[in-house]
Amino acid sequence: MKSNLSKKGVDLNVCAYCSTPINDFSRTVDHLYPKSEGGILSNDNKVPACKNCNELKANQDPKTFLKTIESLLFFETKQNKEKISYLKRIRYNVTQLIASKNGK
């Protein structure tokens, strides 16, 4: 699976979580580590996100969000392959974001 992370950072035209193309009208900005949980207000703590992913992530840090995605994948039925694919893309991209922020 291809990540939307470039060497210079995150592609502003793609949701950092699900890799869906976004534009100026559909883009939201998400704080990887929420301000309410002590996250800083720097650009290093911000990623572009589609509305659905931003709402799904809500007020969670990346590791908690990853656990939420894992739980959703566990309970999702095989009949809903599109939803499973969407959740797997998010899981992959959140893992990549965590690794990039940890310098790995």
N, CA, C and O atoms as CSV, one atom per row, in Angstrom:
chain,resi,resn,atom,element,x,y,z
A,1,MET,N,N,0.838,-1.165,0.000
A,1,MET,CA,C,0.000,0.000,0.000
A,1,MET,C,C,0.891,1.238,0.000
A,1,MET,O,O,1.854,1.304,0.764
A,2,LYS,N,N,0.587,2.204,-0.833
A,2,LYS,CA,C,1.393,3.403,-0.951
A,2,LYS,C,C,0.984,4.429,0.097
A,2,LYS,O,O,-0.202,4.694,0.290
A,3,SER,N,N,1.971,5.000,0.768
A,3,SER,CA,C,1.709,6.046,1.743
A,3,SER,C,C,1.647,7.390,1.040
A,3,SER,O,O,2.254,7.572,-0.015
A,4,ASN,N,N,0.919,8.326,1.618
A,4,ASN,CA,C,0.841,9.654,1.054
A,4,ASN,C,C,1.876,10.587,1.660
A,4,ASN,O,O,1.785,11.802,1.483
A,5,LEU,N,N,2.858,10.044,2.372
A,5,LEU,CA,C,3.906,10.861,2.949
A,5,LEU,C,C,5.028,11.045,1.936
A,5,LEU,O,O,5.505,10.075,1.347
A,6,SER,N,N,5.442,12.277,1.738
A,6,SER,CA,C,6.569,12.562,0.871
A,6,SER,C,C,7.783,12.819,1.759
A,6,SER,O,O,7.665,12.859,2.984
A,7,LYS,N,N,8.946,12.992,1.140
A,7,LYS,CA,C,10.143,13.252,1.925
A,7,LYS,C,C,10.050,14.587,2.658
A,7,LYS,O,O,10.669,14.766,3.707
A,8,LYS,N,N,9.285,15.515,2.113
A,8,LYS,CA,C,9.162,16.838,2.725
A,8,LYS,C,C,8.005,16.910,3.703
A,8,LYS,O,O,7.821,17.944,4.345
A,9,GLY,N,N,7.228,15.870,3.839
A,9,GLY,CA,C,6.105,15.898,4.760
A,9,GLY,C,C,4.876,15.259,4.175
A,9,GLY,O,O,4.950,14.238,3.490
A,10,VAL,N,N,3.759,15.858,4.447
A,10,VAL,CA,C,2.472,15.284,4.069
A,10,VAL,C,C,1.922,16.008,2.840
A,10,VAL,O,O,2.018,17.231,2.739
A,11,ASP,N,N,1.355,15.261,1.924
A,11,ASP,CA,C,0.723,15.810,0.726
A,11,ASP,C,C,-0.582,16.482,1.132
A,11,ASP,O,O,-1.464,15.824,1.682
A,12,LEU,N,N,-0.721,17.780,0.871
A,12,LEU,CA,C,-1.909,18.525,1.280
A,12,LEU,C,C,-3.142,18.184,0.466
A,12,LEU,O,O,-4.252,18.560,0.842
A,13,ASN,N,N,-2.968,17.477,-0.646
A,13,ASN,CA,C,-4.090,17.147,-1.519
A,13,ASN,C,C,-4.636,15.743,-1.278
A,13,ASN,O,O,-5.471,15.253,-2.038
A,14,VAL,N,N,-4.158,15.105,-0.219
A,14,VAL,CA,C,-4.569,13.732,0.097
A,14,VAL,C,C,-4.776,13.626,1.602
A,14,VAL,O,O,-3.970,14.125,2.386
A,15,CYS,N,N,-5.853,12.978,1.992
A,15,CYS,CA,C,-6.105,12.757,3.421
A,15,CYS,C,C,-4.966,11.918,4.002
A,15,CYS,O,O,-4.625,10.866,3.460
A,16,ALA,N,N,-4.390,12.379,5.089
A,16,ALA,CA,C,-3.275,11.673,5.716
A,16,ALA,C,C,-3.674,10.311,6.256
A,16,ALA,O,O,-2.817,9.457,6.483
A,17,TYR,N,N,-4.965,10.100,6.463
A,17,TYR,CA,C,-5.433,8.860,7.062
A,17,TYR,C,C,-5.932,7.846,6.041
A,17,TYR,O,O,-5.516,6.689,6.086
A,18,CYS,N,N,-6.803,8.238,5.131
A,18,CYS,CA,C,-7.401,7.266,4.205
A,18,CYS,C,C,-6.888,7.388,2.769
A,18,CYS,O,O,-7.271,6.600,1.904
A,19,SER,N,N,-6.026,8.366,2.514
A,19,SER,CA,C,-5.421,8.591,1.191
A,19,SER,C,C,-6.423,9.038,0.125
A,19,SER,O,O,-6.131,8.951,-1.068
A,20,THR,N,N,-7.579,9.508,0.532
A,20,THR,CA,C,-8.572,10.016,-0.403
A,20,THR,C,C,-8.143,11.410,-0.870
A,20,THR,O,O,-7.742,12.236,-0.050
A,21,PRO,N,N,-8.221,11.681,-2.170
A,21,PRO,CA,C,-7.909,13.033,-2.640
A,21,PRO,C,C,-8.862,14.059,-2.013
A,21,PRO,O,O,-10.067,13.825,-1.917
A,22,ILE,N,N,-8.312,15.181,-1.597
A,22,ILE,CA,C,-9.109,16.256,-1.028
A,22,ILE,C,C,-8.709,17.563,-1.703
A,22,ILE,O,O,-7.617,17.677,-2.259
A,23,ASN,N,N,-9.598,18.541,-1.649
A,23,ASN,CA,C,-9.294,19.848,-2.224
A,23,ASN,C,C,-9.511,20.916,-1.158
A,23,ASN,O,O,-9.791,20.602,-0.001
A,24,ASP,N,N,-9.381,22.167,-1.552
A,24,ASP,CA,C,-9.511,23.262,-0.585
A,24,ASP,C,C,-10.873,23.295,0.097
A,24,ASP,O,O,-10.995,23.801,1.213
A,25,PHE,N,N,-11.898,22.759,-0.563
A,25,PHE,CA,C,-13.247,22.796,-0.006
A,25,PHE,C,C,-13.545,21.597,0.898
A,25,PHE,O,O,-14.400,21.684,1.780
A,26,SER,N,N,-12.853,20.494,0.686
A,26,SER,CA,C,-13.131,19.299,1.491
A,26,SER,C,C,-12.039,19.015,2.529
A,26,SER,O,O,-12.178,18.094,3.334
A,27,ARG,N,N,-10.969,19.789,2.517
A,27,ARG,CA,C,-9.845,19.559,3.428
A,27,ARG,C,C,-10.142,20.129,4.810
A,27,ARG,O,O,-10.650,21.242,4.947
A,28,THR,N,N,-9.814,19.344,5.823
A,28,THR,CA,C,-9.798,19.840,7.200
A,28,THR,C,C,-8.377,19.652,7.704
A,28,THR,O,O,-7.593,18.913,7.108
A,29,VAL,N,N,-8.052,20.306,8.777
A,29,VAL,CA,C,-6.727,20.161,9.381
A,29,VAL,C,C,-6.917,19.428,10.697
A,29,VAL,O,O,-7.733,19.817,11.533
A,30,ASP,N,N,-6.153,18.365,10.866
A,30,ASP,CA,C,-6.255,17.592,12.103
A,30,ASP,C,C,-4.958,17.711,12.874
A,30,ASP,O,O,-3.873,17.674,12.293
A,31,HIS,N,N,-5.074,17.853,14.178
A,31,HIS,CA,C,-3.899,17.815,15.048
A,31,HIS,C,C,-3.641,16.347,15.390
A,31,HIS,O,O,-4.500,15.684,15.971
A,32,LEU,N,N,-2.468,15.842,15.033
A,32,LEU,CA,C,-2.138,14.448,15.362
A,32,LEU,C,C,-2.307,14.208,16.855
A,32,LEU,O,O,-2.946,13.244,17.275
A,33,TYR,N,N,-1.735,15.084,17.635
A,33,TYR,CA,C,-1.898,15.033,19.082
A,33,TYR,C,C,-2.809,16.200,19.446
A,33,TYR,O,O,-2.383,17.353,19.368
A,34,PRO,N,N,-4.047,15.932,19.840
A,34,PRO,CA,C,-5.038,16.982,20.065
A,34,PRO,C,C,-4.576,18.045,21.057
A,34,PRO,O,O,-3.892,17.748,22.037
A,35,LYS,N,N,-4.961,19.278,20.784
A,35,LYS,CA,C,-4.627,20.388,21.685
A,35,LYS,C,C,-5.157,20.111,23.076
A,35,LYS,O,O,-4.496,20.414,24.069
A,36,SER,N,N,-6.349,19.536,23.153
A,36,SER,CA,C,-6.961,19.272,24.456
A,36,SER,C,C,-6.218,18.202,25.259
A,36,SER,O,O,-6.405,18.067,26.468
A,37,GLU,N,N,-5.368,17.440,24.551
A,37,GLU,CA,C,-4.581,16.397,25.219
A,37,GLU,C,C,-3.113,16.809,25.351
A,37,GLU,O,O,-2.242,15.973,25.591
A,38,GLY,N,N,-2.851,18.118,25.190
A,38,GLY,CA,C,-1.492,18.626,25.364
A,38,GLY,C,C,-0.691,18.739,24.082
A,38,GLY,O,O,0.503,19.036,24.132
A,39,GLY,N,N,-1.317,18.507,22.926
A,39,GLY,CA,C,-0.619,18.638,21.650
A,39,GLY,C,C,-0.236,20.079,21.387
A,39,GLY,O,O,-0.929,21.009,21.799
A,40,ILE,N,N,0.877,20.251,20.694
A,40,ILE,CA,C,1.362,21.601,20.409
A,40,ILE,C,C,0.697,22.160,19.155
A,40,ILE,O,O,0.111,21.413,18.371
A,41,LEU,N,N,0.789,23.458,18.971
A,41,LEU,CA,C,0.133,24.129,17.858
A,41,LEU,C,C,1.051,24.314,16.654
A,41,LEU,O,O,0.783,25.174,15.815
A,42,SER,N,N,2.118,23.539,16.545
A,42,SER,CA,C,3.042,23.693,15.423
A,42,SER,C,C,2.526,22.959,14.187
A,42,SER,O,O,1.667,22.082,14.283
A,43,ASN,N,N,3.059,23.328,13.040
A,43,ASN,CA,C,2.689,22.663,11.791
A,43,ASN,C,C,3.115,21.199,11.780
A,43,ASN,O,O,2.525,20.397,11.057
A,44,ASP,N,N,4.123,20.836,12.563
A,44,ASP,CA,C,4.547,19.436,12.652
A,44,ASP,C,C,3.485,18.559,13.292
A,44,ASP,O,O,3.533,17.335,13.170
A,45,ASN,N,N,2.532,19.172,13.970
A,45,ASN,CA,C,1.474,18.428,14.648
A,45,ASN,C,C,0.168,18.446,13.843
A,45,ASN,O,O,-0.867,17.995,14.333
A,46,LYS,N,N,0.214,18.963,12.613
A,46,LYS,CA,C,-0.988,19.080,11.790
A,46,LYS,C,C,-0.865,18.253,10.524
A,46,LYS,O,O,0.203,18.176,9.917
A,47,VAL,N,N,-1.985,17.629,10.131
A,47,VAL,CA,C,-2.048,16.894,8.870
A,47,VAL,C,C,-3.383,17.196,8.194
A,47,VAL,O,O,-4.373,17.486,8.865
A,48,PRO,N,N,-3.404,17.126,6.856
A,48,PRO,CA,C,-4.684,17.294,6.167
A,48,PRO,C,C,-5.529,16.040,6.343
A,48,PRO,O,O,-5.009,14.924,6.346
A,49,ALA,N,N,-6.824,16.230,6.488
A,49,ALA,CA,C,-7.725,15.089,6.665
A,49,ALA,C,C,-9.060,15.387,5.995
A,49,ALA,O,O,-9.510,16.532,5.943
A,50,CYS,N,N,-9.674,14.342,5.490
A,50,CYS,CA,C,-11.039,14.513,4.983
A,50,CYS,C,C,-11.962,14.608,6.198
A,50,CYS,O,O,-11.580,14.241,7.309
A,51,LYS,N,N,-13.156,15.095,5.979
A,51,LYS,CA,C,-14.105,15.297,7.082
A,51,LYS,C,C,-14.408,13.981,7.798
A,51,LYS,O,O,-14.471,13.944,9.027
A,52,ASN,N,N,-14.598,12.894,7.031
A,52,ASN,CA,C,-14.935,11.607,7.651
A,52,ASN,C,C,-13.846,11.124,8.595
A,52,ASN,O,O,-14.128,10.692,9.713
A,53,CYS,N,N,-12.602,11.199,8.141
A,53,CYS,CA,C,-11.503,10.729,8.992
A,53,CYS,C,C,-11.310,11.631,10.205
A,53,CYS,O,O,-11.049,11.152,11.308
A,54,ASN,N,N,-11.439,12.931,9.999
A,54,ASN,CA,C,-11.285,13.861,11.110
A,54,ASN,C,C,-12.343,13.592,12.177
A,54,ASN,O,O,-12.049,13.633,13.371
A,55,GLU,N,N,-13.562,13.321,11.750
A,55,GLU,CA,C,-14.624,13.004,12.708
A,55,GLU,C,C,-14.399,11.644,13.358
A,55,GLU,O,O,-14.670,11.473,14.546
A,56,LEU,N,N,-13.905,10.674,12.586
A,56,LEU,CA,C,-13.637,9.340,13.135
A,56,LEU,C,C,-12.518,9.394,14.173
A,56,LEU,O,O,-12.609,8.758,15.223
A,57,LYS,N,N,-11.480,10.142,13.882
A,57,LYS,CA,C,-10.357,10.261,14.819
A,57,LYS,C,C,-10.768,11.027,16.066
A,57,LYS,O,O,-10.379,10.681,17.181
A,58,ALA,N,N,-11.553,12.063,15.861
A,58,ALA,CA,C,-12.049,12.896,16.969
A,58,ALA,C,C,-10.889,13.418,17.810
A,58,ALA,O,O,-9.968,14.037,17.277
A,59,ASN,N,N,-10.924,13.180,19.094
A,59,ASN,CA,C,-9.971,13.754,20.033
A,59,ASN,C,C,-8.968,12.702,20.519
A,59,ASN,O,O,-8.649,12.640,21.707
A,60,GLN,N,N,-8.478,11.881,19.592
A,60,GLN,CA,C,-7.581,10.787,19.964
A,60,GLN,C,C,-6.168,11.054,19.463
A,60,GLN,O,O,-5.977,11.680,18.420
A,61,ASP,N,N,-5.185,10.579,20.210
A,61,ASP,CA,C,-3.820,10.631,19.707
A,61,ASP,C,C,-3.666,9.494,18.693
A,61,ASP,O,O,-4.528,8.617,18.637
A,62,PRO,N,N,-2.596,9.482,17.890
A,62,PRO,CA,C,-2.470,8.480,16.830
A,62,PRO,C,C,-2.520,7.027,17.327
A,62,PRO,O,O,-3.130,6.180,16.674
A,63,LYS,N,N,-1.899,6.729,18.451
A,63,LYS,CA,C,-1.892,5.347,18.943
A,63,LYS,C,C,-3.290,4.906,19.387
A,63,LYS,O,O,-3.684,3.764,19.148
A,64,THR,N,N,-4.027,5.790,20.020
A,64,THR,CA,C,-5.393,5.467,20.420
A,64,THR,C,C,-6.281,5.317,19.192
A,64,THR,O,O,-7.133,4.430,19.137
A,65,PHE,N,N,-6.075,6.191,18.206
A,65,PHE,CA,C,-6.825,6.111,16.952
A,65,PHE,C,C,-6.548,4.782,16.257
A,65,PHE,O,O,-7.464,4.158,15.720
A,66,LEU,N,N,-5.312,4.356,16.265
A,66,LEU,CA,C,-4.954,3.063,15.668
A,66,LEU,C,C,-5.692,1.925,16.369
A,66,LEU,O,O,-6.162,0.999,15.707
A,67,LYS,N,N,-5.801,1.977,17.687
A,67,LYS,CA,C,-6.542,0.960,18.440
A,67,LYS,C,C,-8.025,0.989,18.073
A,67,LYS,O,O,-8.665,-0.058,17.980
A,68,THR,N,N,-8.568,2.189,17.866
A,68,THR,CA,C,-9.966,2.315,17.450
A,68,THR,C,C,-10.178,1.658,16.092
A,68,THR,O,O,-11.155,0.936,15.893
A,69,ILE,N,N,-9.267,1.906,15.162
A,69,ILE,CA,C,-9.356,1.316,13.821
A,69,ILE,C,C,-9.259,-0.204,13.917
A,69,ILE,O,O,-10.020,-0.918,13.264
A,70,GLU,N,N,-8.332,-0.699,14.726
A,70,GLU,CA,C,-8.191,-2.150,14.909
A,70,GLU,C,C,-9.494,-2.752,15.448
A,70,GLU,O,O,-9.917,-3.818,14.999
A,71,SER,N,N,-10.119,-2.084,16.392
A,71,SER,CA,C,-11.385,-2.578,16.946
A,71,SER,C,C,-12.480,-2.590,15.896
A,71,SER,O,O,-13.250,-3.546,15.805
A,72,LEU,N,N,-12.552,-1.531,15.106
A,72,LEU,CA,C,-13.558,-1.468,14.044
A,72,LEU,C,C,-13.334,-2.566,13.009
A,72,LEU,O,O,-14.289,-3.174,12.525
A,73,LEU,N,N,-12.081,-2.816,12.674
A,73,LEU,CA,C,-11.768,-3.888,11.721
A,73,LEU,C,C,-12.168,-5.253,12.285
A,73,LEU,O,O,-12.664,-6.109,11.553
A,74,PHE,N,N,-11.956,-5.448,13.559
A,74,PHE,CA,C,-12.285,-6.722,14.195
A,74,PHE,C,C,-13.783,-7.001,14.113
A,74,PHE,O,O,-14.200,-8.134,13.874
A,75,PHE,N,N,-14.583,-5.962,14.311
A,75,PHE,CA,C,-16.026,-6.146,14.347
A,75,PHE,C,C,-16.721,-5.991,12.993
A,75,PHE,O,O,-17.905,-6.299,12.860
A,76,GLU,N,N,-15.983,-5.514,11.995
A,76,GLU,CA,C,-16.585,-5.316,10.673
A,76,GLU,C,C,-16.796,-6.676,9.998
A,76,GLU,O,O,-15.947,-7.562,10.101
A,77,THR,N,N,-17.884,-6.830,9.334
A,77,THR,CA,C,-18.159,-8.097,8.660
A,77,THR,C,C,-17.497,-8.136,7.299
A,77,THR,O,O,-17.212,-7.091,6.712
A,78,LYS,N,N,-17.254,-9.317,6.799
A,78,LYS,CA,C,-16.631,-9.475,5.492
A,78,LYS,C,C,-17.549,-8.985,4.374
A,78,LYS,O,O,-17.080,-8.723,3.267
A,79,GLN,N,N,-18.816,-8.861,4.638
A,79,GLN,CA,C,-19.756,-8.393,3.622
A,79,GLN,C,C,-19.554,-6.919,3.295
A,79,GLN,O,O,-20.003,-6.445,2.251
A,80,ASN,N,N,-18.900,-6.218,4.157
A,80,ASN,CA,C,-18.673,-4.799,3.925
A,80,ASN,C,C,-17.212,-4.567,3.550
A,80,ASN,O,O,-16.469,-3.928,4.295
A,81,LYS,N,N,-16.807,-5.085,2.399
A,81,LYS,CA,C,-15.410,-5.030,1.976
A,81,LYS,C,C,-14.916,-3.605,1.755
A,81,LYS,O,O,-13.747,-3.308,2.004
A,82,GLU,N,N,-15.793,-2.725,1.290
A,82,GLU,CA,C,-15.389,-1.336,1.057
A,82,GLU,C,C,-14.990,-0.666,2.375
A,82,GLU,O,O,-13.982,0.037,2.435
A,83,LYS,N,N,-15.770,-0.882,3.415
A,83,LYS,CA,C,-15.469,-0.299,4.733
A,83,LYS,C,C,-14.168,-0.885,5.279
A,83,LYS,O,O,-13.362,-0.158,5.859
A,84,ILE,N,N,-13.955,-2.183,5.103
A,84,ILE,CA,C,-12.728,-2.822,5.569
A,84,ILE,C,C,-11.523,-2.230,4.845
A,84,ILE,O,O,-10.500,-1.952,5.470
A,85,SER,N,N,-11.637,-2.037,3.542
A,85,SER,CA,C,-10.552,-1.450,2.764
A,85,SER,C,C,-10.231,-0.039,3.257
A,85,SER,O,O,-9.064,0.325,3.402
A,86,TYR,N,N,-11.267,0.745,3.512
A,86,TYR,CA,C,-11.113,2.110,4.027
A,86,TYR,C,C,-10.383,2.088,5.376
A,86,TYR,O,O,-9.448,2.859,5.589
A,87,LEU,N,N,-10.805,1.215,6.274
A,87,LEU,CA,C,-10.186,1.132,7.596
A,87,LEU,C,C,-8.737,0.650,7.510
A,87,LEU,O,O,-7.888,1.109,8.273
A,88,LYS,N,N,-8.453,-0.261,6.598
A,88,LYS,CA,C,-7.073,-0.745,6.430
A,88,LYS,C,C,-6.160,0.364,5.905
A,88,LYS,O,O,-5.006,0.466,6.320
A,89,ARG,N,N,-6.675,1.196,4.993
A,89,ARG,CA,C,-5.884,2.327,4.502
A,89,ARG,C,C,-5.565,3.276,5.655
A,89,ARG,O,O,-4.442,3.766,5.776
A,90,ILE,N,N,-6.556,3.526,6.493
A,90,ILE,CA,C,-6.325,4.402,7.640
A,90,ILE,C,C,-5.293,3.777,8.577
A,90,ILE,O,O,-4.369,4.456,9.026
A,91,ARG,N,N,-5.444,2.495,8.870
A,91,ARG,CA,C,-4.506,1.814,9.765
A,91,ARG,C,C,-3.081,1.936,9.239
A,91,ARG,O,O,-2.165,2.250,9.998
A,92,TYR,N,N,-2.890,1.692,7.949
A,92,TYR,CA,C,-1.562,1.770,7.350
A,92,TYR,C,C,-0.996,3.189,7.464
A,92,TYR,O,O,0.147,3.369,7.884
A,93,ASN,N,N,-1.787,4.184,7.096
A,93,ASN,CA,C,-1.295,5.557,7.102
A,93,ASN,C,C,-1.034,6.077,8.506
A,93,ASN,O,O,-0.078,6.825,8.711
A,94,VAL,N,N,-1.858,5.702,9.478
A,94,VAL,CA,C,-1.610,6.123,10.861
A,94,VAL,C,C,-0.331,5.473,11.374
A,94,VAL,O,O,0.441,6.114,12.086
A,95,THR,N,N,-0.098,4.226,11.028
A,95,THR,CA,C,1.155,3.558,11.401
A,95,THR,C,C,2.354,4.298,10.826
A,95,THR,O,O,3.360,4.485,11.511
A,96,GLN,N,N,2.249,4.721,9.562
A,96,GLN,CA,C,3.325,5.482,8.918
A,96,GLN,C,C,3.522,6.832,9.605
A,96,GLN,O,O,4.659,7.259,9.801
A,97,LEU,N,N,2.442,7.506,9.970
A,97,LEU,CA,C,2.553,8.798,10.663
A,97,LEU,C,C,3.237,8.636,12.017
A,97,LEU,O,O,4.092,9.443,12.382
A,98,ILE,N,N,2.868,7.606,12.756
A,98,ILE,CA,C,3.492,7.351,14.058
A,98,ILE,C,C,4.978,7.107,13.876
A,98,ILE,O,O,5.796,7.663,14.610
A,99,ALA,N,N,5.329,6.287,12.909
A,99,ALA,CA,C,6.738,5.980,12.663
A,99,ALA,C,C,7.514,7.219,12.254
A,99,ALA,O,O,8.647,7.408,12.696
A,100,SER,N,N,6.931,8.065,11.421
A,100,SER,CA,C,7.639,9.266,10.961
A,100,SER,C,C,7.822,10.267,12.112
A,100,SER,O,O,8.833,10.966,12.170
A,101,LYS,N,N,6.871,10.333,13.003
A,101,LYS,CA,C,6.979,11.258,14.153
A,101,LYS,C,C,7.951,10.729,15.207
A,101,LYS,O,O,8.507,11.499,15.989
A,102,ASN,N,N,8.152,9.411,15.221
A,102,ASN,CA,C,9.100,8.804,16.171
A,102,ASN,C,C,10.493,8.696,15.579
A,102,ASN,O,O,11.406,8.189,16.230
A,103,GLY,N,N,10.670,9.175,14.335
A,103,GLY,CA,C,11.978,9.153,13.686
A,103,GLY,C,C,12.417,7.784,13.226
A,103,GLY,O,O,13.614,7.506,13.147
A,104,LYS,N,N,11.445,6.913,12.917
A,104,LYS,CA,C,11.792,5.552,12.473
A,104,LYS,C,C,11.559,5.411,11.011
A,104,LYS,O,O,11.791,4.341,10.448
